[in-house]
Amino acid sequence: MSSMDVHKRRTAAVAKGVSSVISSYVDTASGGTLTDVDGREWIDFASGIAVSSVGNAAPRVVAAVREQVERFTHTCFMVAPYESYVAVCEQLNALTPGTFDKRSALFNSGAEAVENAVKIARHFTGRPAIVVFDHAYHGRTNLTMAMTAKSMPYKHRFGPFAPEIYRAPLSYPLRDGLSGAEAAARAIDVIDKQVGGGNVAAVLIEPIQGEGGFIVPAPGFLPALAGWARDNGAVFIADEIQTGFCRTGAWFASEHEGIEPDLVTTAKGIAGGLPLAGVTGRAEVMDAVHSGGLGGTYGGNPIACAAALAAIETMRELDLAAAARAIEARMLPRLRELPVAQARGRGAMLAVELVGPASLELEPDPARTAAVSRACHDAGLLTLTCGTYGNVLRFLPPLVSPPEVIDRGLDVIEAAFASVG
């Protein structure tokens, strides 16, 4: 069986709307590499979009999943509960920022976590409006599409979308040149004038933008927004779905600026590759919802919970937050030597933004970005593009990637830039 054989079957069986970055089909994966069905090795700078942080087939996760499958696979926590769901919630309550009393609820995907965070905030405040930001990505369901900023491919011809979603300007240091305080004042002015503080149920933001371009807000921007939310009785929600679980060099990206969100949404890196998501937050906010108001048939599946507990233990044992910081220290200096407008990010969530020849105008260059990414793929490095303008290359290696694998990946990136020109 070859990738070409599988691709022929895919063409006849899989909807065209489901795309893939590469045309090869994976057979095995471990550490920081993948091997396809043709026997070709790929250096993995994608981690399944920040999911396989503890590596593919991590030993603790494999053992925990195998043991749980042999015991039982599903009962539905809302029908016949089990201890591992409770244990995951305990871990989330302990790990997320803030020393206050917390509660958690488990779901299946990041978008589902975001939707439930919005439900909880609206129920707690009795208000309708949700404030999100330019360049945001929060999911592909109807409500989360309304909160996501980019039209193609996420929103194009899928509307109408859910109402009472309002968009404020983000801090984008490369492009706006504003301090965190100045950018926050601009955003708050928009919220006050166009929405009104008394109408806002929640301010929802990714501490570092994901699909929008790995944008790191200027220092002070997030604390100012959190303070405004607190002063106006709104719930401050940190969407840590891509940034959480050691990815940025801390357990959660909110920690970098001392933010203690009222609610935190998690998914992706939480369970070593199995589908699991959560909403964690202040007990008084989470417990405001009536009994039966939260849940879902598969939410907190016992196999995914077992995987999550094993993944969290792996993160602790291997100190993967420190590993992410080491990856940043290894990658960022070399990324800054590339012909790009900016290299940025934290931990193992790094990116470069490409602009055209008129660099003083910061004209996005999506064509060169795509060409560099293709050159990386041709050389066996799995990379992803992102950004509202399609001009950002992002790098998300597994946190267990050996230094030599990181160096090989950087060599490929440098050669790709040189070949594209």
N, C-alpha and C positions, 0 to 999 in steps of 0.2 A: 504493500500500500504506500503510495506516494502522496505528497501534498496536492499534486495535480489531480490524482484520482479522487481525493476527498473534495477538492474544489468543484469538480464536475458534479458530484453528488449534492454539494451545497447549492449549486446553481438551480438544481431541480427541486430542492426541498426547503430552502430557507428564504424568507421574505427579503426582497432587495433593500428594504429600509434598514436592515441590520447590517452594518458595515464592519470591516476589520482593518486594522492598521497595516498588517502584513498579510501576504497570501500563503505563508507557510502555516502548517498545522502542528501544534505542540504535542509531543509524545511524553516527555518527562521534564521535570524542572527541580532544581535544588539550589540553595544558596543564592548566588547572583546570576545564574545562567539558566537558559532553557535549551532543550534539544528537540528539534522537530522530527516528524516522521521520516524525513529523508536522511536523518543522522547529522544534520547541521547544528552546530552550537551557536546560540545567540547570547550575547551579553544583555542582561535585562536592566534597562534604566527606566522601566515603566511600573514594575510591581503590580501589574493588573490594575493600574490607576491607584496606587498607594494602598493596596490591599495586603499583599504578601510581604509585609514588613518583617516578619519573623522568618522569612524564607519559605519557599514551597516545600511541602512535605516535612515541615519542622517536626523533629522526633517527638516532642511532648504532645503536639497537636495530633499527630497520627495515632499515638498510643491512646490518647483520651477519646478520640473519635471511635476508634476500634472498640474500646471497652464499652462506650455508651451504646453503640449500634447493637452490641450483643445483649444489652440489658433491655432497652426499649427505644423506639425511634420517635414516637409521638403519642401524646395523650391530650394535647391542648391544655396549656396552663390554666385557662379559664374554666376547664372542666375538671381535670384531675391534676393538681399542681405537683411540682417536684422541686427538690432542694437546689439544683444547679441554677435555676432561674433566680432564686433568692440570692445565691452566692454571687452571680454576675452583678446583680443590682447592688449588693454590698460593696463589691469592688469599684463599681462606677461611683457610688456615693463617696468612697474614700479617696479615689484618684482625681476626680474633677476638682477644679479650683474652688476654694471657699471652705471655711471651717464650720459653717452653719449646718443645721440639720437638713438632710436631703432625702429625696425619694427618687426612684427610677422606674421606668416602664420600658419593656423591650418590644422591638418590632423587627421587620424583615429587611428594610433597605433604608438608605439615607433619605430618599424622598419621603418615605413613610414617616420617618422620625421627624422631619421638618414639618410635615402636615400636622402631626400630632402636637408638636410644640406650639404651632399656631392655634390649634384647638384649645390647648391648655391655657395659653395666654389670653385668648378671647374670653374663655369661660371665667378665668380669674378676675379680669378687669371689667368685664361687661362692655368692652369697647370693640369696634370693628376693624380699625385701620392697622395695617402692617406696613412698616417702613423697611425697605430694602435699598440696595445701592447699585450704582452703575457697575457694570462688568460682573455682576453677581451670577453665580450658578448655584441653584438649590434643588434641581431635579427635573424629571420629565413627566410627572403627573400633571393634571390640569392646574391645581393650585400652585405647585412648584414651578411650572412653566411660566405662570404669571409673575413669579418672583425672580425667575431667571431673566437676565438682560438680553442675551444674544438671540437673534431671530433664527438664523440658519446655522446649524440644522435643527435646533432644539424646538423652535416655536412656529416655524413657517407653515402656514395653512392649517394649524391645529386649533385655532381659536373658535369661538370666543373663550376668553379666560376668566378666571374667578375675579370678582370685583374687590374693592377696598385694599388694593395693593398700590403703594406709593413709592417712587424711586427718588433717592437723594444722591448727590454727587459724592464719589469716593475720594479719599486721599490717594493720589497717583503721583508720587514725587517726581518721577521722570518727566511727566507731561504737564503737571500743573505748577511745579516749583513752589508749592505752598508748604509751610510748616504744618505740623499736626494740629496745632491750635487754630491756625488760619483755615485749614481745610474743614475742621470740625465746625467752626463758626459759619462757614458757607453752607454746610449740610444742614445744620440746625436752623439756619435762616429759612431754607427751603421747607423744612418740616413744619416750622412754626407758621409760615405764611400759607402753605398749600394744604396742610393737613390739620394743624392745630393740636397742641400737646394733649389736650383733654380728650381727643378722639383716638389716640394711639394706644393700641393694645400691646404692641411689641416693636422693638427695633431689632432686626435680625441681620447679622453680618458674619461673614467668614473672616476670622482674624488675619488670615492671609488668603487673598483671592485664589481660587483654584483654576477652574476653566477660564476665568476672565483674564488670566495672564500671570499668575503667581505674583500678584502685586502685594508688596509689603507696605502698609500705610505708614506715613511719617509718624515718628514717636509723638505720643500725646493725643493722636486722633481717636483711638479706641477708648481711652479713659474719659475723654470729654463726652463722647456719645453715651457711655455707660452712666456718667454723672447726669446728663440731661434726662435719660430714661428714668433714673431714680427720682429726680426732682419732679418729674411729671407723672409719676405713678404708672409708667409703662414697664413692661417686662423686657429686659435686655437678654437676647438669645444669641449665643455664640454657636455658629454652625462649624463644628470641629470635625466634620465628617472626613475631610481629606487631611486636615492638619493634626488630628488627634493621634494618641498612642505612639508617642516618641518620635513621630515623623520630623518635627522641626527642632529636635534637640531638647525638648521638654515633653513631659507627658501630654500637655496640651498647650497650644500656641498662645492662649490667653495669658499664660503664666509669664510670658516675656515682658508684658507691660503691667503685670500685677492686677489683671482684670479678674473679678469674681462674678461671672455671669449669673443671672437668675436661673437660666436654663441653658443646658449644653446638649447639642445633638451629636451623636456619634454613630459610626458605621465603619466601612472600609477596613482599616487595620485592626479592628477589635477582635476578630475571631480566626486569624490565620488563613483566611480564604473562604470560610463558610459564611453564608448570608445571615447577618445579625446586625441590629441597630438599636439605639437606645435614646431616650430622653431622660436627662437627669437634672434635678434642680431643687430649689428651695422647697422644703416640705410644705409650707403653707400655700405655695403656688401649685405644686403637683397634686396635693391632696384636696384642692378646691373642687376638682372634677368629681361628679357623682359616681357611685359604684356602677360599673358596667359601661361607663363612658369611654374607657380606653381598652384597647386589646385587639385581637385578631387571631384567626385560627392558628397560624404558624408562628406568631410572634414569640420570640424566646424559645424556639425549638430546642429540645434537649441536646441534640447532637451539636448544634451551633453553640449552645451554652458551654458544653464540655470543651469545645475547641477554644472558646474565648477564655475560659479559666486557664487552660494550658498555654495559650498565647501570652496572656498577661504574666504568668509565672516565668515564661521564657524572656519576656522583656525585662523583668526584674533581675533574673539570674544573669543575663548577659549584659545588663545595663545598656539597653539599646538606645536610650536617650543620649548617653555618652557616645555610643557608636555613630549616631546621627551627627553629632557635633564633629566627630573625627572625619566623617565623610565631607562635611562642609569645609573643614580645614584643608582637606586634600583637593577638593574640586574647585572651590570658588577662586583661589588665586589663578588657576589655569584658565578658568572660564573668563576671567577678567582680561586675559591676554588676547582673547578673540576679537575680531573686527565686528563688534556689536555695540548698540547704544548703551546697554546696561546688562550686567550680570547681577542677579539678585536672588534672595531667598534666605531661608534659615534651615539648618540641619541638612537633611537629605531631601529637601523640597526646594530645588534650585532651578533657575531658568535664565535664559538669555533672550533679550529683545532685539530684533533686527530691524533696521531702518534703511532707507534707500540712500542714494548718493547725496541727496540734499539733506545731510544728517542734521544740519542746524534746524531744519523744519520738522525733524522727527517723523518723516513720512514712513508709515509702516511698509515693510517689504515682505508680504506673504509669499511671493513667488520664490525668493531666495531662501526663505525659511523652509518651504516645502522641499526645495532642491537639496538643502543641507540634510534634512531629515531622510530623504530618499537615499542620499549617499551613505548615511549612517546605516540604513537598513541593508544596502548592498554589501556593506562591510561586516554585517552580522551584529550590529548594535540596535537594539529595540528602543526607539525614542518616540516621544509624543510631541505634537504641536498643540498650542492653545492660544488664548487671547482673543479679545473682541475683534481685533484686526487680523487674526491668523498669523501673527508675526513673532510668536514666542515659541521657543524650543524649551520644553520642560524635562527635568531629570528627576526620577523617583526610584533610585536603586533600592533593592531590599536592604534593610538595615544590617543584615548579616553578611553583606557582600565583602569578600576579602579585599584588602588594599590592592592586590595585584589585578583583580578584576576591575576595580574602579579605575586604575591607571590604564588598563587596556581600553576601557571605554573612552577615557579622555583622549587617548591617542587617536582613536577613530574619529572623534568629534573634531579634533584639530585637523586631521587629514581631510575630513569632509568639507570643512570651511575652505581649506586650501584648494580643493578640487573645484569647488563651486565658484570661488573668486568673489 
